[in-house]
């Protein structure tokens, strides 16, 4: 799970990027007010964990880059280096 591998501040940043504030996230998802802070203290419900995990999953999918068409060329100063 992404949540287990991320720093708490990175999790909060992902929530803020999508909802503006953690409070807005709690309101939109209908979660208990202390749910997210309890999550970082190790005292959370499955519903809060699943809601946060879904935001992280959506965030991870949105930042995947398509590098299939990326042309790799040497730097202009290193073009002739061997």
C-alpha positions, -999 to 999 in steps of 0.1 A, spaced: 0 0 0 12 35 -8 2 48 26 27 25 44 56 37 22 49 75 23 59 101 49 29 116 66 36 151 52 37 137 17 3 121 23 -11 154 35 4 171 5 -14 147 -18 -47 153 -1 -42 191 -2 -33 189 -39 -66 173 -47 -90 189 -21 -73 221 -11 -73 213 26 -74 182 48 -106 195 63 -122 197 29 -112 161 22 -128 150 55 -159 169 47 -162 156 11 -156 120 21 -178 122 52 -151 111 76 -147 117 113 -129 150 121 -100 134 137 -98 105 113 -67 117 93 -47 128 123 -55 95 140 -43 77 109 -8 91 115 -9 80 152 -18 45 143 -54 47 155 -76 47 124 -106 30 110 -106 10 78 -129 36 62 -104 65 67 -75 43 56 -93 33 24 -103 69 17 -67 82 20 -54 52 1 -78 60 -28 -65 96 -30 -29 84 -30 -37 59 -58 -54 86 -79 -24 109 -73 1 82 -83 -18 75 -115 -20 111 -124 18 116 -123 28 86 -144 47 100 -173 46 86 -208 83 84 -218 78 62 -248 82 91 -272 110 108 -254 140 112 -276 173 108 -258 200 129 -273 234 138 -258 238 172 -244 249 197 -271 284 200 -254 289 163 -252 276 154 -286 309 144 -300 324 128 -269 335 92 -270 
